[in-house]
Amino acid sequence: MNDETSGKASLRRELLAARAPLTSQNIEDAAAALASSALELPELAGARTVAAYVSVGREPGTRALLDTLRARGVRVLLPVLLPDNDLDWAAYEGPEHLVRAGRGLREPDGVRLGPAAVLDADAVLLPGLAVDGRGMRLGRGGGSYDRVLARLSAAGAHPALVVLLYGNEVVARVPEEPHDHPVDAVVTPAGARRFTEKPGSPGSPKAS
């Protein structure tokens, strides 16, 4: 294990320990604020298709955001974990169409659209544990989203990449490895912060 990999493992343990005391009320309150903050980003507010995910456990809550996007007429794609850890996708049709899956996940019960469906997304919401001021994201280490990002890159697709976090998870530095890819923005309950300017986003606020 190299120093960067070891540093990631140590930071993951620290951040997961910080999430452990969160109550269901803490998570619910943060989820409502996250939904409001996320729509401050023009890339999400104006998106026609968003690839997202269903939060579980003490992850920053996504369900309020999923329902808000869907109510606005946005096509929301949710991941379906494949046996090799790659991700298939299916459309979100409401909470009643989410079913239990392996590893404690919730997945849509609709038609599978194939791993390449993510290429249609105007924005991709990425799970994570931290992000730093360069936009480098610390994931959970499973590698599924590394495959998604590689697929997007290989196809020349450039959706807005957005990570949802708690405020304390915006850190000074995330250990970086050669395959890591920066995100464009982070959303916390306190607001949205952009790391890059996206083409075609007039009037977009700069990161602060």
Phi and psi in degrees as a GROMACS rama.xvg file:
@    title "Ramachandran Plot"
@    xaxis  label "Phi"
@    yaxis  label "Psi"
@TYPE xy
-78.8126  174.541  ASN-2
-62.8739  -38.4341  ASP-3
-67.5768  -42.6247  GLU-4
-63.2603  -43.1992  THR-5
-63.6742  -39.6097  SER-6
-64.4776  -38.1524  GLY-7
-63.2858  -45.207  LYS-8
-61.2665  -41.5714  ALA-9
-65.5876  -43.1866  SER-10
-66.6793  -38.1807  LEU-11
-59.3033  -46.0563  ARG-12
-60.6821  -43.1259  ARG-13
-62.6852  -44.4859  GLU-14
-73.671  -37.3934  LEU-15
-65.1508  -36.2253  LEU-16
-64.9363  -35.2294  ALA-17
-69.3052  -28.3955  ALA-18
-78.2062  -22.506  ARG-19
-55.9943  -39.0028  ALA-20
-77.4044  -6.0913  PRO-21
-62.4647  135.545  LEU-22
-92.237  168.376  THR-23
-61.7082  -33.1922  SER-24
-69.2239  -40.9059  GLN-25
-55.8088  -46.1391  ASN-26
-67.6243  -42.0161  ILE-27
-64.4593  -43.2834  GLU-28
-63.5564  -43.2389  ASP-29
-65.0925  -36.8163  ALA-30
-63.3834  -40.3987  ALA-31
-65.0556  -42.2359  ALA-32
-67.9578  -37.1701  ALA-33
-62.0049  -42.4862  LEU-34
-60.696  -43.1103  ALA-35
-66.5978  -44.5162  SER-36
-64.2517  -39.2001  SER-37
-60.8263  -37.0143  ALA-38
-78.5653  0.737275  LEU-39
-74.037  -20.4935  GLU-40
-81.6073  121.289  LEU-41
-57.2717  -31.3749  PRO-42
-64.715  -29.0876  GLU-43
-90.5051  -42.165  LEU-44
-61.624  -31.1299  ALA-45
-104.357  5.58596  GLY-46
-73.0089  144.326  ALA-47
-93.6662  -34.5169  ARG-48
-131.849  128.842  THR-49
-124.689  126.606  VAL-50
-89.1622  120.494  ALA-51
-128.966  -156.755  ALA-52
-160.544  161.991  TYR-53
-96.6782  118.059  VAL-54
-67.9451  148.645  SER-55
-135.102  157.859  VAL-56
59.354  -129.49  GLY-57
-99.8914  16.7391  ARG-58
-62.872  151.203  GLU-59
-52.9927  127.862  PRO-60
-69.2235  133.921  GLY-61
-108.846  -11.7119  THR-62
-66.0284  -38.4764  ARG-63
-62.1633  -39.091  ALA-64
-67.4584  -42.4207  LEU-65
-57.5202  -45.4072  LEU-66
-69.4436  -36.6464  ASP-67
-65.2324  -45.5706  THR-68
-60.9436  -46.6383  LEU-69
-62.5278  -40.0132  ARG-70
-64.2964  -25.2718  ALA-71
-85.3031  0.236422  ARG-72
90.0283  9.91614  GLY-73
-77.0868  137.207  VAL-74
-80.2018  117.343  ARG-75
-107.963  124.588  VAL-76
-102.969  136.288  LEU-77
-120.061  146.686  LEU-78
-78.3631  150.628  PRO-79
-125.231  116.713  VAL-80
-72.5376  126.872  LEU-81
-92.0121  162.936  LEU-82
-58.1336  -28.0024  PRO-83
-92.3255  12.9481  ASP-84
77.1731  1.15581  ASN-85
-75.3333  171.656  ASP-86
-119.926  125.877  LEU-87
-89.4562  175.541  ASP-88
-140.111  151.096  TRP-89
-146.357  155.353  ALA-90
-73.8091  143.276  ALA-91
-82.1634  121.625  TYR-92
-115.328  17.637  GLU-93
114.762  159.462  GLY-94
-61.0355  -26.4718  PRO-95
-71.4617  -10.7088  GLU-96
-105.789  20.342  HIS-97
-100.655  134.555  LEU-98
-123.562  155.518  VAL-99
-68.1397  140.706  ARG-100
-133.993  -178.662  ALA-101
-62.4081  158.956  GLY-102
61.9217  24.5883  ARG-103
75.3973  11.5779  GLY-104
-82.3239  162.388  LEU-105
-117.437  132.089  ARG-106
-131.374  153.636  GLU-107
-70.4292  148.809  PRO-108
-96.0474  8.0945  ASP-109
-86.109  -169.626  GLY-110
-63.3289  131.837  VAL-111
-75.0163  132.091  ARG-112
-102.739  -6.97625  LEU-113
95.3353  152.751  GLY-114
-58.3692  -28.6062  PRO-115
-75.819  -7.15715  ALA-116
-60.3791  -27.0457  ALA-117
-62.5039  -20.7404  VAL-118
-66.055  -17.3965  LEU-119
-82.8561  -8.91387  ASP-120
-75.3334  138.352  ALA-121
-82.6134  -25.3023  ASP-122
-146.18  146.141  ALA-123
-124.544  121.591  VAL-124
-89.0652  125.427  LEU-125
-110.431  132.252  LEU-126
-70.1424  156.763  PRO-127
-170.351  176.022  GLY-128
-117.181  -20.3947  LEU-129
-164.912  162.18  ALA-130
-147.172  150.603  VAL-131
-112.514  -176.601  ASP-132
-67.4542  -12.4684  GLY-133
-90.7331  -6.51376  ARG-134
88.1539  8.30829  GLY-135
-75.347  128.11  MET-136
-101.775  140.973  ARG-137
-102.835  114.302  LEU-138
-90.4923  -172.731  GLY-139
-80.1844  -12.2662  ARG-140
98.213  3.98854  GLY-141
-79.5018  -22.1665  GLY-142
89.5037  -6.46436  GLY-143
-62.1211  -43.1724  SER-144
-79.0353  -20.8355  TYR-145
-61.2539  -37.9313  ASP-146
-67.869  -40.9429  ARG-147
-60.8699  -47.0729  VAL-148
-65.1624  -37.6331  LEU-149
-65.2821  -37.9852  ALA-150
-64.8786  -43.607  ARG-151
-61.2741  -45.4442  LEU-152
-63.4132  -43.3508  SER-153
-63.9279  -30.5064  ALA-154
-88.5758  -3.60876  ALA-155
71.0341  22.9404  GLY-156
-89.8126  140.432  ALA-157
-133.266  61.4467  HIS-158
-68.7881  159.236  PRO-159
-66.2331  129.789  ALA-160
-102.736  120.247  LEU-161
-129.625  132.442  VAL-162
-112.524  139.066  VAL-163
-103.97  125.671  LEU-164
-143.172  166.458  LEU-165
-80.4556  159.156  TYR-166
-58.2597  -37.7916  GLY-167
-72.2252  -7.02042  ASN-168
-93.2836  2.90404  GLU-169
-88.35  107.708  VAL-170
-114.864  172.449  VAL-171
-67.127  -42.2546  ALA-172
-156.239  134.791  ARG-173
-102.571  127.786  VAL-174
-56.7095  135.414  PRO-175
-116.198  136.353  GLU-176
-116.464  162.572  GLU-177
-56.4893  -31.0329  PRO-178
-84.5203  -6.73834  HIS-179
-71.3744  147.745  ASP-180
-129.39  129.03  HIS-181
-71.3925  152.426  PRO-182
-92.7053  166.972  VAL-183
-90.2316  -26.4356  ASP-184
-158.039  157.487  ALA-185
-123.374  143.039  VAL-186
-119.389  126.943  VAL-187
-121.568  170.519  THR-188
-57.6884  -23.7912  PRO-189
-83.7662  -14.1467  ALA-190
151.666  179.84  GLY-191
-107.135  142.355  ALA-192
-131.472  127.864  ARG-193
-99.3331  140.563  ARG-194
-100.955  -24.4375  PHE-195
-133.997  153.828  THR-196
-87.7362  128.532  GLU-197
-91.7732  135.953  LYS-198
-57.7392  142.498  PRO-199
79.1323  18.0407  GLY-200
-117.205  70.1796  SER-201
-61.473  139.794  PRO-202
75.8723  10.7744  GLY-203
-68.449  137.622  SER-204
-72.3825  146.404  PRO-205
-82.3199  160.842  LYS-206
-62.4129  144.699  ALA-207
